[in-house]
C-alpha cells in the first residue's frame, strides 16, 4: 500500500491543491492510502474535514488538534510521502521525520527548501491550482455566476450585495463554495427562491459560465485559467468580513479590541490604492475591474451591467489571461519524481 500524508489548512488550498493531487495520486497508485492532516488556520470554515473526506482515495481526515498530536507527540503511521500544501511547514517537516517519510512541498510564497526532498514555488509557469482544469468551448458558455466566497461572513455580507448588483441581469447562478454547510445552502435557496443555487463540486463547474461576479481569493485565479472575465468586489460595509494573517489576524479575534481594529482596517482597505484580484496582481494592471470599500450600490450596479454587456472588453480580457496559462504540470513533475526516487509498490 502506498501511504500519502497531506498537510493543509484553508479552503483555498484544500480545494485548489489537495483535490487535484488526490485525483492524480489515485490514478497513478490504485493502492493509495491518503491521510489529510488539517493544521490550525484563522481562515478555516469548519467544513474542511467534510470536504476532504469526499476526495479520491482519502481514508481519514485529521482535525487540527489531532494533527498536532501526530506531528509532535506520537504516531503509528508508516513511512510514505508527505505533501506540504499550505500553512506552517513545521508540522509537515516534523511528521516526515517521525515517520521516516519523503517530503514534497508547494507554496505560493518563497520558503526555505531545508527539510524538503522536492519543493515547488508557484510561478507563472507552474501553478498547482491549474491542475485538472477542463475548458468549455466559448460558444457553449453562457450566463453570469455569482461567487460569494467560502466563509459564513462572506455569505452574510457579499451575497446580498451581489444579488442587488445583478438584479437587472438575466441568467444568474449563485455558486456556493464546497465549504458551505448543507444547512446554509438550503437556507440560501429558500432566501433566493427565484435564483439558481448550486454548490461547487468540481473546479470545472465554473467553465460553463461567460461572466463572473466574485470577491478576492483563489476564485479570481481559477476564473483567469478558464478565461472568464470577472468583476471583483471587496465590500467593507460590514467589518466582520475581514480576516488577516499573522499577529493582526489574531488581534482581530479579541473581544472589544477586534471589532474596532476591523473597522479601522476596513476604512484603510477602502482608501488604499492596490490590486486585490490575483490575475490583476500578476499582470500588474486592473485587467478585470475591482470595486473596493463602501461603494454605491446604484453606481456599481450600472458598472456591472456595462461590464456584462461589453463583448469587446471580454475578448480583450480573455486575450490577456492567456499570458497566465501554466506551461508545465506540477503534479506531473512530482509523479515523475516519485517514480524515480520512491518505491511505493
One Martini backbone bead per residue (centre of mass of N, CA, C, O) as a GRO file, in nm:
protein
  345
    1UNK     BB    1   0.096   0.036   0.022
    2UNK     BB    2   0.041   0.381  -0.044
    3UNK     BB    3   0.159   0.647   0.155
    4UNK     BB    4  -0.025   0.954   0.212
    5UNK     BB    5   0.056   1.294   0.342
    6UNK     BB    6  -0.156   1.579   0.399
    7UNK     BB    7  -0.077   1.924   0.447
    8UNK     BB    8  -0.331   2.158   0.555
    9UNK     BB    9  -0.604   2.424   0.564
   10UNK     BB   10  -0.747   2.609   0.367
   11UNK     BB   11  -0.984   2.627   0.125
   12UNK     BB   12  -0.800   2.699  -0.114
   13UNK     BB   13  -0.602   2.456  -0.081
   14UNK     BB   14  -0.797   2.219  -0.067
   15UNK     BB   15  -0.940   2.265  -0.357
   16UNK     BB   16  -0.683   2.349  -0.543
   17UNK     BB   17  -0.472   2.111  -0.438
   18UNK     BB   18  -0.576   1.849  -0.302
   19UNK     BB   19  -0.777   1.739  -0.507
   20UNK     BB   20  -0.583   1.694  -0.757
   21UNK     BB   21  -0.384   1.512  -0.603
   22UNK     BB   22  -0.577   1.283  -0.535
   23UNK     BB   23  -0.647   1.214  -0.824
   24UNK     BB   24  -0.356   1.152  -0.923
   25UNK     BB   25  -0.285   0.933  -0.711
   26UNK     BB   26  -0.523   0.741  -0.773
   27UNK     BB   27  -0.428   0.681  -1.068
   28UNK     BB   28  -0.120   0.599  -1.008
   29UNK     BB   29  -0.234   0.463  -0.715
   30UNK     BB   30  -0.453   0.217  -0.637
   31UNK     BB   31  -0.304   0.180  -0.332
   32UNK     BB   32  -0.390   0.433  -0.203
   33UNK     BB   33  -0.325   0.609   0.119
   34UNK     BB   34  -0.502   0.890   0.241
   35UNK     BB   35  -0.395   1.157   0.454
   36UNK     BB   36  -0.544   1.436   0.619
   37UNK     BB   37  -0.385   1.730   0.762
   38UNK     BB   38  -0.502   1.968   0.969
   39UNK     BB   39  -0.427   2.300   1.029
   40UNK     BB   40  -0.414   2.580   1.176
   41UNK     BB   41  -0.678   2.835   1.087
   42UNK     BB   42  -0.834   3.153   1.039
   43UNK     BB   43  -0.987   3.055   0.752
   44UNK     BB   44  -1.164   2.854   0.854
   45UNK     BB   45  -1.499   2.688   0.840
   46UNK     BB   46  -1.541   2.364   0.944
   47UNK     BB   47  -1.556   2.195   0.642
   48UNK     BB   48  -1.290   2.049   0.559
   49UNK     BB   49  -1.333   1.750   0.637
   50UNK     BB   50  -1.578   1.694   0.458
   51UNK     BB   51  -1.442   1.761   0.188
   52UNK     BB   52  -1.192   1.570   0.204
   53UNK     BB   53  -1.359   1.299   0.227
   54UNK     BB   54  -1.447   1.325  -0.093
   55UNK     BB   55  -1.182   1.243  -0.188
   56UNK     BB   56  -0.961   1.066  -0.343
   57UNK     BB   57  -0.846   0.810  -0.129
   58UNK     BB   58  -0.960   0.910   0.140
   59UNK     BB   59  -0.947   0.769   0.472
   60UNK     BB   60  -0.844   1.033   0.645
   61UNK     BB   61  -0.924   1.305   0.872
   62UNK     BB   62  -0.741   1.552   1.053
   63UNK     BB   63  -0.760   1.743   1.300
   64UNK     BB   64  -0.567   1.983   1.429
   65UNK     BB   65  -0.512   1.848   1.709
   66UNK     BB   66  -0.437   1.573   1.585
   67UNK     BB   67  -0.202   1.672   1.418
   68UNK     BB   68  -0.025   1.768   1.653
   69UNK     BB   69   0.001   1.492   1.784
   70UNK     BB   70   0.138   1.341   1.545
   71UNK     BB   71   0.381   1.548   1.510
   72UNK     BB   72   0.470   1.586   1.846
   73UNK     BB   73   0.420   1.305   1.997
   74UNK     BB   74   0.254   1.054   1.833
   75UNK     BB   75   0.291   0.777   1.588
   76UNK     BB   76   0.183   0.491   1.358
   77UNK     BB   77   0.281   0.571   1.096
   78UNK     BB   78   0.399   0.499   0.799
   79UNK     BB   79   0.597   0.515   0.556
   80UNK     BB   80   0.619   0.782   0.299
   81UNK     BB   81   0.441   1.068   0.172
   82UNK     BB   82   0.478   1.416   0.211
   83UNK     BB   83   0.252   1.699   0.186
   84UNK     BB   84   0.294   2.042   0.144
   85UNK     BB   85  -0.029   2.256   0.153
   86UNK     BB   86  -0.008   2.466   0.373
   87UNK     BB   87   0.097   2.677   0.607
   88UNK     BB   88   0.301   2.533   0.841
   89UNK     BB   89   0.587   2.338   0.776
   90UNK     BB   90   0.665   2.217   1.058
   91UNK     BB   91   0.462   1.978   1.069
   92UNK     BB   92   0.556   1.820   0.817
   93UNK     BB   93   0.850   1.791   0.898
   94UNK     BB   94   0.808   1.637   1.161
   95UNK     BB   95   0.646   1.397   1.045
   96UNK     BB   96   0.856   1.295   0.838
   97UNK     BB   97   1.065   1.220   1.055
   98UNK     BB   98   0.893   1.026   1.235
   99UNK     BB   99   0.821   0.838   0.956
  100UNK     BB  100   1.034   0.832   0.732
  101UNK     BB  101   0.962   1.050   0.508
  102UNK     BB  102   0.891   1.209   0.235
  103UNK     BB  103   0.921   1.565   0.116
  104UNK     BB  104   0.671   1.766  -0.030
  105UNK     BB  105   0.633   2.102  -0.181
  106UNK     BB  106   0.397   2.389  -0.179
  107UNK     BB  107   0.413   2.745  -0.274
  108UNK     BB  108   0.342   3.089  -0.310
  109UNK     BB  109   0.590   3.129  -0.133
  110UNK     BB  110   0.894   3.185  -0.018
  111UNK     BB  111   1.084   2.907   0.103
  112UNK     BB  112   1.261   2.691   0.267
  113UNK     BB  113   1.421   2.386   0.154
  114UNK     BB  114   1.451   2.278   0.421
  115UNK     BB  115   1.358   1.927   0.441
  116UNK     BB  116   1.319   1.894   0.139
  117UNK     BB  117   1.307   1.694  -0.150
  118UNK     BB  118   1.071   1.881  -0.276
  119UNK     BB  119   1.023   2.218  -0.423
  120UNK     BB  120   0.745   2.435  -0.510
  121UNK     BB  121   0.703   2.749  -0.664
  122UNK     BB  122   0.497   2.963  -0.762
  123UNK     BB  123   0.423   3.037  -1.107
  124UNK     BB  124   0.349   3.105  -1.427
  125UNK     BB  125   0.444   2.797  -1.508
  126UNK     BB  126   0.355   2.698  -1.194
  127UNK     BB  127   0.022   2.581  -1.104
  128UNK     BB  128  -0.173   2.383  -0.906
  129UNK     BB  129  -0.456   2.516  -0.972
  130UNK     BB  130  -0.447   2.409  -1.288
  131UNK     BB  131  -0.515   2.134  -1.225
  132UNK     BB  132  -0.769   1.970  -1.413
  133UNK     BB  133  -0.849   2.161  -1.630
  134UNK     BB  134  -1.160   2.210  -1.822
  135UNK     BB  135  -1.261   2.336  -2.118
  136UNK     BB  136  -1.513   2.537  -2.244
  137UNK     BB  137  -1.643   2.636  -2.507
  138UNK     BB  138  -1.736   2.952  -2.579
  139UNK     BB  139  -2.018   2.885  -2.728
  140UNK     BB  140  -2.122   2.732  -2.443
  141UNK     BB  141  -2.124   2.985  -2.289
  142UNK     BB  142  -2.326   3.107  -2.002
  143UNK     BB  143  -2.381   3.346  -1.803
  144UNK     BB  144  -2.391   3.433  -1.452
  145UNK     BB  145  -2.163   3.417  -1.175
  146UNK     BB  146  -2.181   3.386  -0.825
  147UNK     BB  147  -1.898   3.447  -0.583
  148UNK     BB  148  -1.915   3.472  -0.225
  149UNK     BB  149  -1.769   3.236  -0.089
  150UNK     BB  150  -1.678   3.033   0.211
  151UNK     BB  151  -1.764   3.215   0.437
  152UNK     BB  152  -2.016   3.325   0.631
  153UNK     BB  153  -1.952   3.635   0.600
  154UNK     BB  154  -1.973   3.636   0.295
  155UNK     BB  155  -2.275   3.557   0.274
  156UNK     BB  156  -2.381   3.798   0.454
  157UNK     BB  157  -2.243   4.032   0.272
  158UNK     BB  158  -2.194   3.969  -0.041
  159UNK     BB  159  -2.450   3.835  -0.156
  160UNK     BB  160  -2.661   4.066  -0.131
  161UNK     BB  161  -2.497   4.255  -0.315
  162UNK     BB  162  -2.496   4.076  -0.568
  163UNK     BB  163  -2.799   4.074  -0.607
  164UNK     BB  164  -2.825   4.380  -0.651
  165UNK     BB  165  -2.616   4.406  -0.894
  166UNK     BB  166  -2.794   4.163  -1.070
  167UNK     BB  167  -3.114   4.233  -1.101
  168UNK     BB  168  -3.101   4.311  -1.434
  169UNK     BB  169  -2.998   4.015  -1.481
  170UNK     BB  170  -2.987   3.737  -1.660
  171UNK     BB  171  -2.879   3.436  -1.592
  172UNK     BB  172  -2.840   3.347  -1.274
  173UNK     BB  173  -2.576   3.208  -1.059
  174UNK     BB  174  -2.533   3.055  -0.749
  175UNK     BB  175  -2.208   2.975  -0.624
  176UNK     BB  176  -2.113   2.762  -0.389
  177UNK     BB  177  -1.913   2.654  -0.174
  178UNK     BB  178  -1.801   2.351  -0.053
  179UNK     BB  179  -1.796   2.499   0.252
  180UNK     BB  180  -2.090   2.493   0.255
  181UNK     BB  181  -2.332   2.415   0.434
  182UNK     BB  182  -2.615   2.244   0.384
  183UNK     BB  183  -2.796   2.435   0.548
  184UNK     BB  184  -2.705   2.701   0.417
  185UNK     BB  185  -2.790   2.624   0.130
  186UNK     BB  186  -3.092   2.595   0.193
  187UNK     BB  187  -3.135   2.884   0.299
  188UNK     BB  188  -3.057   3.030   0.035
  189UNK     BB  189  -3.275   2.908  -0.145
  190UNK     BB  190  -3.509   3.029   0.024
  191UNK     BB  191  -3.417   3.332  -0.002
  192UNK     BB  192  -3.364   3.257  -0.338
  193UNK     BB  193  -3.605   3.115  -0.528
  194UNK     BB  194  -3.533   3.258  -0.826
  195UNK     BB  195  -3.262   3.117  -0.799
  196UNK     BB  196  -2.978   2.960  -0.891
  197UNK     BB  197  -2.850   2.700  -0.670
  198UNK     BB  198  -2.509   2.597  -0.624
  199UNK     BB  199  -2.260   2.350  -0.561
  200UNK     BB  200  -1.939   2.301  -0.570
  201UNK     BB  201  -1.761   2.001  -0.692
  202UNK     BB  202  -1.592   2.138  -0.924
  203UNK     BB  203  -1.388   2.349  -1.087
  204UNK     BB  204  -1.538   2.289  -1.370
  205UNK     BB  205  -1.810   2.437  -1.305
  206UNK     BB  206  -1.712   2.721  -1.422
  207UNK     BB  207  -1.673   2.681  -1.745
  208UNK     BB  208  -1.990   2.757  -1.840
  209UNK     BB  209  -1.925   3.054  -1.804
  210UNK     BB  210  -1.900   3.402  -1.904
  211UNK     BB  211  -1.949   3.544  -1.618
  212UNK     BB  212  -1.824   3.721  -1.315
  213UNK     BB  213  -1.895   3.757  -0.958
  214UNK     BB  214  -1.652   3.849  -0.710
  215UNK     BB  215  -1.418   3.783  -0.476
  216UNK     BB  216  -1.147   3.752  -0.330
  217UNK     BB  217  -0.919   3.495  -0.448
  218UNK     BB  218  -0.895   3.192  -0.604
  219UNK     BB  219  -1.123   3.244  -0.809
  220UNK     BB  220  -0.972   3.451  -0.987
  221UNK     BB  221  -0.763   3.248  -1.101
  222UNK     BB  222  -0.956   3.038  -1.215
  223UNK     BB  223  -1.096   3.227  -1.414
  224UNK     BB  224  -0.843   3.285  -1.581
  225UNK     BB  225  -0.799   2.986  -1.677
  226UNK     BB  226  -1.098   3.004  -1.817
  227UNK     BB  227  -1.143   3.290  -1.945
  228UNK     BB  228  -1.314   3.464  -1.725
  229UNK     BB  229  -1.466   3.736  -1.684
  230UNK     BB  230  -1.445   3.985  -1.410
  231UNK     BB  231  -1.587   4.108  -1.111
  232UNK     BB  232  -1.458   4.270  -0.820
  233UNK     BB  233  -1.546   4.258  -0.470
  234UNK     BB  234  -1.475   4.471  -0.162
  235UNK     BB  235  -1.659   4.485   0.101
  236UNK     BB  236  -1.693   4.738   0.393
  237UNK     BB  237  -1.982   4.755   0.535
  238UNK     BB  238  -1.870   4.506   0.707
  239UNK     BB  239  -1.621   4.405   0.932
  240UNK     BB  240  -1.663   4.081   0.945
  241UNK     BB  241  -1.517   4.012   0.664
  242UNK     BB  242  -1.246   4.028   0.818
  243UNK     BB  243  -0.922   3.868   0.753
  244UNK     BB  244  -0.591   3.797   0.889
  245UNK     BB  245  -0.266   3.770   0.920
  246UNK     BB  246  -0.115   3.700   1.193
  247UNK     BB  247  -0.127   3.911   1.452
  248UNK     BB  248  -0.366   4.074   1.343
  249UNK     BB  249  -0.556   3.830   1.316
  250UNK     BB  250  -0.565   3.775   1.623
  251UNK     BB  251  -0.666   4.059   1.720
  252UNK     BB  252  -0.946   4.043   1.566
  253UNK     BB  253  -1.050   3.813   1.791
  254UNK     BB  254  -1.071   4.020   2.008
  255UNK     BB  255  -1.259   4.140   2.227
  256UNK     BB  256  -1.344   4.472   2.134
  257UNK     BB  257  -1.078   4.514   1.976
  258UNK     BB  258  -1.143   4.378   1.704
  259UNK     BB  259  -1.378   4.556   1.586
  260UNK     BB  260  -1.209   4.817   1.577
  261UNK     BB  261  -0.986   4.713   1.387
  262UNK     BB  262  -1.173   4.637   1.154
  263UNK     BB  263  -1.277   4.916   1.094
  264UNK     BB  264  -1.004   5.044   1.028
  265UNK     BB  265  -0.918   4.843   0.807
  266UNK     BB  266  -1.158   4.901   0.616
  267UNK     BB  267  -1.087   5.196   0.568
  268UNK     BB  268  -0.812   5.139   0.439
  269UNK     BB  269  -0.904   4.957   0.205
  270UNK     BB  270  -1.085   5.182   0.067
  271UNK     BB  271  -0.811   5.381   0.021
  272UNK     BB  272  -0.627   5.180  -0.100
  273UNK     BB  273  -0.392   5.150  -0.369
  274UNK     BB  274  -0.475   4.836  -0.502
  275UNK     BB  275  -0.453   4.496  -0.585
  276UNK     BB  276  -0.663   4.192  -0.534
  277UNK     BB  277  -0.658   4.034  -0.780
  278UNK     BB  278  -0.450   3.798  -0.889
  279UNK     BB  279  -0.431   3.862  -1.198
  280UNK     BB  280  -0.376   4.165  -1.160
  281UNK     BB  281  -0.113   4.131  -1.006
  282UNK     BB  282   0.044   3.971  -1.229
  283UNK     BB  283  -0.024   4.205  -1.455
  284UNK     BB  284  -0.019   4.496  -1.327
  285UNK     BB  285  -0.345   4.519  -1.379
  286UNK     BB  286  -0.687   4.617  -1.432
  287UNK     BB  287  -0.832   4.400  -1.622
  288UNK     BB  288  -1.025   4.366  -1.392
  289UNK     BB  289  -1.262   4.493  -1.212
  290UNK     BB  290  -1.251   4.691  -0.904
  291UNK     BB  291  -1.448   4.701  -0.592
  292UNK     BB  292  -1.377   4.914  -0.310
  293UNK     BB  293  -1.569   4.932  -0.025
  294UNK     BB  294  -1.828   5.178   0.027
  295UNK     BB  295  -2.020   5.134  -0.213
  296UNK     BB  296  -2.234   5.205  -0.462
  297UNK     BB  297  -2.495   5.033  -0.580
  298UNK     BB  298  -2.589   5.191  -0.831
  299UNK     BB  299  -2.311   5.238  -0.967
  300UNK     BB  300  -2.220   4.936  -0.967
  301UNK     BB  301  -2.452   4.823  -1.129
  302UNK     BB  302  -2.391   4.982  -1.386
  303UNK     BB  303  -2.102   4.871  -1.420
  304UNK     BB  304  -2.188   4.573  -1.449
  305UNK     BB  305  -2.372   4.597  -1.690
  306UNK     BB  306  -2.154   4.703  -1.883
  307UNK     BB  307  -1.968   4.460  -1.854
  308UNK     BB  308  -2.162   4.232  -1.953
  309UNK     BB  309  -2.212   4.399  -2.247
  310UNK     BB  310  -1.885   4.385  -2.317
  311UNK     BB  311  -1.745   4.202  -2.559
  312UNK     BB  312  -1.476   4.336  -2.623
  313UNK     BB  313  -1.363   4.319  -2.334
  314UNK     BB  314  -1.371   4.013  -2.308
  315UNK     BB  315  -1.158   3.955  -2.526
  316UNK     BB  316  -0.928   4.116  -2.396
  317UNK     BB  317  -0.913   3.957  -2.133
  318UNK     BB  318  -0.866   3.673  -2.249
  319UNK     BB  319  -0.598   3.745  -2.386
  320UNK     BB  320  -0.448   3.826  -2.120
  321UNK     BB  321  -0.483   3.543  -1.976
  322UNK     BB  322  -0.281   3.376  -2.152
  323UNK     BB  323  -0.020   3.467  -1.986
  324UNK     BB  324  -0.110   3.261  -1.731
  325UNK     BB  325  -0.053   3.002  -1.854
  326UNK     BB  326   0.063   2.710  -1.794
  327UNK     BB  327   0.368   2.505  -1.893
  328UNK     BB  328   0.329   2.308  -1.641
  329UNK     BB  329   0.324   2.014  -1.427
  330UNK     BB  330   0.345   1.961  -1.102
  331UNK     BB  331   0.231   1.673  -1.074
  332UNK     BB  332   0.400   1.547  -1.299
  333UNK     BB  333   0.673   1.596  -1.163
  334UNK     BB  334   0.611   1.436  -0.903
  335UNK     BB  335   0.554   1.160  -1.030
  336UNK     BB  336   0.835   1.131  -1.151
  337UNK     BB  337   0.987   1.150  -0.883
  338UNK     BB  338   0.858   0.906  -0.743
  339UNK     BB  339   0.943   0.687  -0.952
  340UNK     BB  340   1.258   0.747  -0.906
  341UNK     BB  341   1.273   0.774  -0.556
  342UNK     BB  342   1.012   0.583  -0.489
  343UNK     BB  343   0.884   0.294  -0.326
  344UNK     BB  344   0.517   0.219  -0.386
  345UNK     BB  345   0.440  -0.103  -0.424
   0.00000   0.00000   0.00000
